[in-house]
Amino acid sequence: MTVSLGQGLIISLFAIIAGADFWLEGFYIFRPMIVCTITGLLLGDLKLGIIAGGLTELAFAGLTPVGGTQPPNPIMAGIMTVVLAYTTGHNPATAIGLSLPFSILMQYIVLFYYSAFSLLTRKTIEYAGKAETKKFTWIVLAPTFIVALTYGIFTFLCVYAAQAPMSNLVNAMPGWLSHGFEIAGGILPAVGFAMLLKNMLKNKYVPYLLLGFTAACFIKFGNLVPVAVIGVALAMIEFARAKKDRDTNEKLREIEQNSNSGGDNDGI
């Protein structure tokens, strides 16, 4: 399977939109689950996009930027996972490992922009002090336009312009190397989920984790929708209980305050 010029341009346009969203962190359409799904839809293989999106999202679930330490770029990881699986015929688990070089390279470009755009800070302060609103607006919006355009160009080069040598390179890999990428790609979702649990898991949430794990692994469902419904029900119960506890605490606090002040009708 090959990517046509029209598909390459449309995917690049989507990368521009997702890149601007990633820079501004507005609507979170840059998440791999959405990026993979839309890329698969644009390539005419929605099922591949959904499967790749689930795997890639799990791999990136626990990857959080901390200061100068940045994880691989989620947009390029999502796009290239689907494109590589689509053009080379490999399964999405293998494509995840193959997409990481593109993802890491794009993130290095973004890190360069982080440093380069810091030079504009003095100009923004100067324009703000002089109340030059037009210049201030342009200098604030310019980084977003530059980053978004970079995403579009980089995506087009990877998805369309370089697809022939990229496919030849992947197909020329020996079987043991491709199998290694497949194993690594299969492990990454588990690692990502484990990193997420390391940051979020608390003792009081362990019963919910065990309940979800049991329901997903040992109860035969046609899909995971029933497990999701169970999760929503438990979340609603937890929310209602927390709200009731909060209301009770507020009433107890009011009673305590009234008792300390002597009340309004005790004549004091």
Secondary structure, DSSP 8 states (H G I E B T S, - for coil): ----HHHHHHHHHHHHHHHHHHHHTSS-TTSHHHHHHHHHHHTT-HHHHHHHHHHHHHHHTT---BTTB----HHHHHHHHHHHHHHH---HHHHHHHHHHHHHHHHHHHHHHHHHHGGGHHHHHHHHHTT-HHHHHHHHHHHHHHHHHHHHHHHHIIIIITHHHHHHHHHTS-HHHHHHHHHHHHHHHHHHHHHHHHHH--GGGHHHHHHHHHHHHHS--SSSHHHHHHHHHHHHHHHHHHHHHHHHHHHHHHHHHHHHHT-SSS--
